[in-house]
Amino acid sequence: MDPEELKRRTKAFAVRVVKMTEALPSKRAADIIARQVIRSATSVGPNYRAACRARSHREFTARIGV
């Protein structure tokens, strides 16, 4: 798998998670959980992209560990 494919997959994952949370019931507990799930799912892509900009393998490892 090349880096570009993984970038596309992380974006598609975030979009699918957002659509999934829209299907949850409109209750207080569901809204709280949905917000956290969206924050977690949408951070995967930017963190991976930041790791791809690393200047060394050690920096990549540190950034991907986030």
SETOR-869239 format. One record per atom (N, C-alpha, C, O): residue number from 1; residue in three letters; atom name; x, y, z. Coordinates in steps of 0.2 Angstrom, whole numbers, plus 5000, padded with zeros to 4 digits. Each point is the difference from the previous one (the first is absolute). Example, Ala and Ser with C-alpha at 12.3 -4.5 7.8 and 13.67 -1.06 7.14 Angstrom:
<1; "ALA"; "N"; <5066; 4972; 5039>>,
<1; "ALA"; "CA"; <4996; 5006; 5000>>,
<1; "ALA"; "C"; <5004; 5006; 5000>>,
<1; "ALA"; "O"; <5005; 4999; 5003>>,
<2; "SER"; "N"; <4993; 5006; 4993>>,
<2; "SER"; "CA"; <5004; 5006; 5001>>,
<2; "SER"; "C"; <4996; 5005; 5003>>,
<2; "SER"; "O"; <5003; 5006; 5001>>,
//
This chain:
<1; "MET"; "N"; <5004; 4994; 5000>>,
<1; "MET"; "CA"; <4996; 5006; 5000>>,
<1; "MET"; "C"; <5004; 5006; 5000>>,
<1; "MET"; "O"; <5005; 5001; 5004>>,
<2; "ASP"; "N"; <4994; 5004; 4991>>,
<2; "ASP"; "CA"; <5004; 5006; 5000>>,
<2; "ASP"; "C"; <4997; 5005; 5004>>,
<2; "ASP"; "O"; <4994; 5000; 5002>>,
<3; "PRO"; "N"; <5010; 5005; 5000>>,
<3; "PRO"; "CA"; <4998; 5006; 5004>>,
<3; "PRO"; "C"; <4993; 5003; 4998>>,
<3; "PRO"; "O"; <4996; 5002; 5004>>,
<4; "GLU"; "N"; <5004; 4999; 4989>>,
<4; "GLU"; "CA"; <4994; 5003; 4997>>,
<4; "GLU"; "C"; <4994; 4996; 5001>>,
<4; "GLU"; "O"; <4994; 5003; 5002>>,
<5; "GLU"; "N"; <5006; 4991; 4998>>,
<5; "GLU"; "CA"; <4994; 4996; 5001>>,
<5; "GLU"; "C"; <4998; 5000; 5007>>,
<5; "GLU"; "O"; <4994; 5000; 5002>>,
<6; "LEU"; "N"; <5011; 5000; 5003>>,
<6; "LEU"; "CA"; <4998; 5000; 5007>>,
<6; "LEU"; "C"; <4997; 5007; 5001>>,
<6; "LEU"; "O"; <4996; 5001; 5005>>,
<7; "LYS"; "N"; <5006; 5004; 4992>>,
<7; "LYS"; "CA"; <4997; 5007; 5001>>,
<7; "LYS"; "C"; <4993; 5000; 4998>>,
<7; "LYS"; "O"; <4996; 5003; 5003>>,
<8; "ARG"; "N"; <5003; 4994; 4991>>,
<8; "ARG"; "CA"; <4993; 4999; 4998>>,
<8; "ARG"; "C"; <4995; 4996; 5005>>,
<8; "ARG"; "O"; <4995; 5002; 5001>>,
<9; "ARG"; "N"; <5008; 4993; 5001>>,
<9; "ARG"; "CA"; <4997; 4995; 5005>>,
<9; "ARG"; "C"; <4998; 5004; 5006>>,
<9; "ARG"; "O"; <4995; 4999; 5003>>,
<10; "THR"; "N"; <5010; 5005; 5000>>,
<10; "THR"; "CA"; <4998; 5003; 5006>>,
<10; "THR"; "C"; <4995; 5005; 4999>>,
<10; "THR"; "O"; <4996; 5001; 5005>>,
<11; "LYS"; "N"; <5004; 5003; 4990>>,
<11; "LYS"; "CA"; <4995; 5005; 4998>>,
<11; "LYS"; "C"; <4993; 4996; 5000>>,
<11; "LYS"; "O"; <4995; 5002; 5002>>,
<12; "ALA"; "N"; <5005; 4993; 4994>>,
<12; "ALA"; "CA"; <4993; 4996; 4999>>,
<12; "ALA"; "C"; <4998; 4997; 5007>>,
<12; "ALA"; "O"; <4994; 5000; 5001>>,
<13; "PHE"; "N"; <5010; 4998; 5003>>,
<13; "PHE"; "CA"; <4999; 4998; 5007>>,
<13; "PHE"; "C"; <4996; 5005; 5004>>,
<13; "PHE"; "O"; <4995; 4999; 5003>>,
<14; "ALA"; "N"; <5008; 5007; 4997>>,
<14; "ALA"; "CA"; <4997; 5006; 5003>>,
<14; "ALA"; "C"; <4993; 5002; 4998>>,
<14; "ALA"; "O"; <4996; 5001; 5003>>,
<15; "VAL"; "N"; <5003; 4998; 4990>>,
<15; "VAL"; "CA"; <4994; 5002; 4997>>,
<15; "VAL"; "C"; <4995; 4995; 5002>>,
<15; "VAL"; "O"; <4994; 5001; 5002>>,
<16; "ARG"; "N"; <5008; 4992; 4998>>,
<16; "ARG"; "CA"; <4995; 4995; 5002>>,
<16; "ARG"; "C"; <4998; 5000; 5007>>,
<16; "ARG"; "O"; <4994; 4999; 5002>>,
<17; "VAL"; "N"; <5011; 5003; 5003>>,
<17; "VAL"; "CA"; <4998; 5001; 5007>>,
<17; "VAL"; "C"; <4995; 5006; 5001>>,
<17; "VAL"; "O"; <4996; 4999; 5004>>,
<18; "VAL"; "N"; <5005; 5006; 4992>>,
<18; "VAL"; "CA"; <4996; 5006; 5001>>,
<18; "VAL"; "C"; <4993; 4998; 4998>>,
<18; "VAL"; "O"; <4995; 5002; 5003>>,
<19; "LYS"; "N"; <5004; 4994; 4991>>,
<19; "LYS"; "CA"; <4994; 4998; 4998>>,
<19; "LYS"; "C"; <4996; 4995; 5005>>,
<19; "LYS"; "O"; <4994; 5000; 5001>>,
<20; "MET"; "N"; <5011; 4996; 5002>>,
<20; "MET"; "CA"; <4997; 4995; 5005>>,
<20; "MET"; "C"; <4997; 5004; 5006>>,
<20; "MET"; "O"; <4995; 4998; 5003>>,
<21; "THR"; "N"; <5009; 5007; 4999>>,
<21; "THR"; "CA"; <4997; 5004; 5006>>,
<21; "THR"; "C"; <4994; 5004; 4999>>,
<21; "THR"; "O"; <4996; 5001; 5004>>,
<22; "GLU"; "N"; <5003; 5000; 4990>>,
<22; "GLU"; "CA"; <4993; 5004; 4998>>,
<22; "GLU"; "C"; <4995; 4995; 5001>>,
<22; "GLU"; "O"; <4994; 5002; 5001>>,
<23; "ALA"; "N"; <5007; 4991; 4998>>,
<23; "ALA"; "CA"; <4995; 4996; 5001>>,
<23; "ALA"; "C"; <4998; 4998; 5007>>,
<23; "ALA"; "O"; <4995; 4997; 5002>>,
<24; "LEU"; "N"; <5009; 5006; 5003>>,
<24; "LEU"; "CA"; <4998; 4998; 5007>>,
<24; "LEU"; "C"; <4994; 5004; 5002>>,
<24; "LEU"; "O"; <4999; 5005; 4997>>,
<25; "PRO"; "N"; <4998; 4993; 5009>>,
<25; "PRO"; "CA"; <4994; 5004; 5002>>,
<25; "PRO"; "C"; <5002; 5006; 5003>>,
<25; "PRO"; "O"; <5006; 5001; 5002>>,
<26; "SER"; "N"; <4989; 5004; 4998>>,
<26; "SER"; "CA"; <5002; 5007; 5002>>,
<26; "SER"; "C"; <4998; 5000; 5008>>,
<26; "SER"; "O"; <4996; 5003; 5002>>,
<27; "LYS"; "N"; <5009; 4994; 5002>>,
<27; "LYS"; "CA"; <4999; 5000; 5007>>,
<27; "LYS"; "C"; <5007; 5003; 5002>>,
<27; "LYS"; "O"; <5005; 5000; 4997>>,
<28; "ARG"; "N"; <4995; 5002; 5009>>,
<28; "ARG"; "CA"; <5005; 5004; 5003>>,
<28; "ARG"; "C"; <5006; 4995; 5001>>,
<28; "ARG"; "O"; <5006; 5002; 4997>>,
<29; "ALA"; "N"; <4994; 4992; 5005>>,
<29; "ALA"; "CA"; <5005; 4995; 5000>>,
<29; "ALA"; "C"; <5003; 4999; 4993>>,
<29; "ALA"; "O"; <5006; 4999; 5000>>,
<30; "ALA"; "N"; <4990; 5000; 4996>>,
<30; "ALA"; "CA"; <5002; 4998; 4993>>,
<30; "ALA"; "C"; <5004; 5006; 4997>>,
<30; "ALA"; "O"; <5005; 4999; 4996>>,
<31; "ASP"; "N"; <4992; 5007; 5005>>,
<31; "ASP"; "CA"; <5004; 5006; 4998>>,
<31; "ASP"; "C"; <5007; 5001; 5002>>,
<31; "ASP"; "O"; <5004; 5001; 4997>>,
<32; "ILE"; "N"; <4997; 4997; 5010>>,
<32; "ILE"; "CA"; <5006; 5001; 5003>>,
<32; "ILE"; "C"; <5005; 4995; 4997>>,
<32; "ILE"; "O"; <5006; 5001; 4998>>,
<33; "ILE"; "N"; <4991; 4992; 5001>>,
<33; "ILE"; "CA"; <5005; 4995; 4998>>,
<33; "ILE"; "C"; <5001; 5002; 4992>>,
<33; "ILE"; "O"; <5006; 4999; 4998>>,
<34; "ALA"; "N"; <4989; 5003; 4999>>,
<34; "ALA"; "CA"; <5001; 5001; 4993>>,
<34; "ALA"; "C"; <5006; 5006; 4999>>,
<34; "ALA"; "O"; <5004; 4999; 4995>>,
<35; "ARG"; "N"; <4996; 5006; 5009>>,
<35; "ARG"; "CA"; <5005; 5005; 4999>>,
<35; "ARG"; "C"; <5007; 4997; 5001>>,
<35; "ARG"; "O"; <5004; 5002; 4997>>,
<36; "GLN"; "N"; <4996; 4994; 5008>>,
<36; "GLN"; "CA"; <5007; 4997; 5002>>,
<36; "GLN"; "C"; <5002; 4996; 4994>>,
<36; "GLN"; "O"; <5006; 5000; 4998>>,
<37; "VAL"; "N"; <4990; 4996; 5000>>,
<37; "VAL"; "CA"; <5001; 4995; 4994>>,
<37; "VAL"; "C"; <5003; 5004; 4994>>,
<37; "VAL"; "O"; <5004; 4998; 4997>>,
<38; "ILE"; "N"; <4992; 5007; 5002>>,
<38; "ILE"; "CA"; <5002; 5004; 4994>>,
<38; "ILE"; "C"; <5007; 5003; 5001>>,
<38; "ILE"; "O"; <5004; 5000; 4995>>,
<39; "ARG"; "N"; <4997; 5003; 5011>>,
<39; "ARG"; "CA"; <5007; 5003; 5001>>,
<39; "ARG"; "C"; <5005; 4995; 4999>>,
<39; "ARG"; "O"; <5006; 5001; 4997>>,
<40; "SER"; "N"; <4993; 4993; 5006>>,
<40; "SER"; "CA"; <5005; 4995; 4999>>,
<40; "SER"; "C"; <5001; 4997; 4993>>,
<40; "SER"; "O"; <5006; 5000; 4998>>,
<41; "ALA"; "N"; <4989; 4999; 4998>>,
<41; "ALA"; "CA"; <5000; 4998; 4994>>,
<41; "ALA"; "C"; <5003; 5005; 4995>>,
<41; "ALA"; "O"; <5004; 4998; 4995>>,
<42; "THR"; "N"; <4995; 5008; 5006>>,
<42; "THR"; "CA"; <5002; 5005; 4995>>,
<42; "THR"; "C"; <5007; 5002; 5002>>,
<42; "THR"; "O"; <5003; 5004; 4996>>,
<43; "SER"; "N"; <5000; 4994; 5009>>,
<43; "SER"; "CA"; <5007; 5002; 5002>>,
<43; "SER"; "C"; <5005; 4995; 4997>>,
<43; "SER"; "O"; <5006; 5001; 4999>>,
<44; "VAL"; "N"; <4991; 4993; 4999>>,
<44; "VAL"; "CA"; <5005; 4995; 4997>>,
<44; "VAL"; "C"; <5003; 5003; 4993>>,
<44; "VAL"; "O"; <5006; 4999; 5000>>,
<45; "GLY"; "N"; <4991; 5003; 4996>>,
<45; "GLY"; "CA"; <5002; 5003; 4994>>,
<45; "GLY"; "C"; <5006; 5005; 5000>>,
<45; "GLY"; "O"; <5005; 5000; 4998>>,
<46; "PRO"; "N"; <4993; 5006; 5006>>,
<46; "PRO"; "CA"; <5005; 5005; 5001>>,
<46; "PRO"; "C"; <5006; 4997; 5004>>,
<46; "PRO"; "O"; <5006; 5003; 4998>>,
<47; "ASN"; "N"; <4993; 4993; 5006>>,
<47; "ASN"; "CA"; <5006; 4997; 5004>>,
<47; "ASN"; "C"; <5005; 4996; 4995>>,
<47; "ASN"; "O"; <5006; 5001; 5000>>,
<48; "TYR"; "N"; <4991; 4995; 4996>>,
<48; "TYR"; "CA"; <5003; 4996; 4995>>,
<48; "TYR"; "C"; <5004; 5005; 4995>>,
<48; "TYR"; "O"; <5006; 4999; 4998>>,
<49; "ARG"; "N"; <4990; 5006; 5000>>,
<49; "ARG"; "CA"; <5004; 5005; 4995>>,
<49; "ARG"; "C"; <5005; 5004; 5003>>,
<49; "ARG"; "O"; <5006; 5001; 4997>>,
<50; "ALA"; "N"; <4994; 5000; 5010>>,
<50; "ALA"; "CA"; <5005; 5003; 5003>>,
<50; "ALA"; "C"; <5006; 4996; 5001>>,
<50; "ALA"; "O"; <5006; 5002; 4999>>,
<51; "ALA"; "N"; <4993; 4991; 5002>>,
<51; "ALA"; "CA"; <5005; 4995; 5000>>,
<51; "ALA"; "C"; <5004; 4999; 4994>>,
<51; "ALA"; "O"; <5006; 4999; 4999>>,
<52; "CYS"; "N"; <4990; 5002; 4995>>,
<52; "CYS"; "CA"; <5003; 4999; 4993>>,
<52; "CYS"; "C"; <5005; 5006; 4999>>,
<52; "CYS"; "O"; <5004; 4999; 4996>>,
<53; "ARG"; "N"; <4995; 5007; 5007>>,
<53; "ARG"; "CA"; <5005; 5005; 4999>>,
<53; "ARG"; "C"; <5006; 5000; 5005>>,
<53; "ARG"; "O"; <5004; 5005; 5000>>,
<54; "ALA"; "N"; <4997; 4990; 5003>>,
<54; "ALA"; "CA"; <5005; 4999; 5005>>,
<54; "ALA"; "C"; <5007; 5000; 4996>>,
<54; "ALA"; "O"; <5000; 4998; 4994>>,
<55; "ARG"; "N"; <5005; 5005; 5009>>,
<55; "ARG"; "CA"; <5007; 5000; 4997>>,
<55; "ARG"; "C"; <5004; 4994; 5001>>,
<55; "ARG"; "O"; <5005; 4999; 4997>>,
<56; "SER"; "N"; <4993; 4997; 5008>>,
<56; "SER"; "CA"; <5004; 4994; 5001>>,
<56; "SER"; "C"; <4995; 4994; 5002>>,
<56; "SER"; "O"; <4994; 5001; 5001>>,
<57; "HIS"; "N"; <5009; 4993; 4999>>,
<57; "HIS"; "CA"; <4996; 4994; 5002>>,
<57; "HIS"; "C"; <4998; 5001; 5007>>,
<57; "HIS"; "O"; <4994; 4998; 5002>>,
<58; "ARG"; "N"; <5010; 5004; 5003>>,
<58; "ARG"; "CA"; <4999; 5001; 5007>>,
<58; "ARG"; "C"; <4994; 5005; 5001>>,
<58; "ARG"; "O"; <4996; 4999; 5004>>,
<59; "GLU"; "N"; <5004; 5007; 4992>>,
<59; "GLU"; "CA"; <4995; 5005; 5000>>,
<59; "GLU"; "C"; <4994; 4997; 4998>>,
<59; "GLU"; "O"; <4994; 5001; 5003>>,
<60; "PHE"; "N"; <5006; 4995; 4991>>,
<60; "PHE"; "CA"; <4994; 4997; 4998>>,
<60; "PHE"; "C"; <4997; 4995; 5005>>,
<60; "PHE"; "O"; <4994; 5000; 5002>>,
<61; "THR"; "N"; <5010; 4996; 5002>>,
<61; "THR"; "CA"; <4998; 4996; 5005>>,
<61; "THR"; "C"; <4996; 5003; 5006>>,
<61; "THR"; "O"; <4995; 4998; 5002>>,
<62; "ALA"; "N"; <5009; 5008; 5000>>,
<62; "ALA"; "CA"; <4997; 5004; 5005>>,
<62; "ALA"; "C"; <4993; 5003; 4998>>,
<62; "ALA"; "O"; <4995; 5000; 5004>>,
<63; "ARG"; "N"; <5005; 5003; 4990>>,
<63; "ARG"; "CA"; <4993; 5003; 4998>>,
<63; "ARG"; "C"; <4995; 4995; 4999>>,
<63; "ARG"; "O"; <4994; 5001; 5001>>,
<64; "ILE"; "N"; <5007; 4993; 4996>>,
<64; "ILE"; "CA"; <4995; 4995; 4999>>,
<64; "ILE"; "C"; <4998; 4997; 5006>>,
<64; "ILE"; "O"; <4994; 4997; 5001>>,
<65; "GLY"; "N"; <5010; 5003; 5005>>,
<65; "GLY"; "CA"; <4998; 4998; 5006>>,
<65; "GLY"; "C"; <4994; 5004; 5003>>,
<65; "GLY"; "O"; <4997; 4998; 5005>>,
<66; "VAL"; "N"; <5002; 5008; 4993>>,
<66; "VAL"; "CA"; <4995; 5004; 5003>>,
<66; "VAL"; "C"; <4993; 4997; 4998>>,
<66; "VAL"; "O"; <4995; 5003; 5002>>,
//
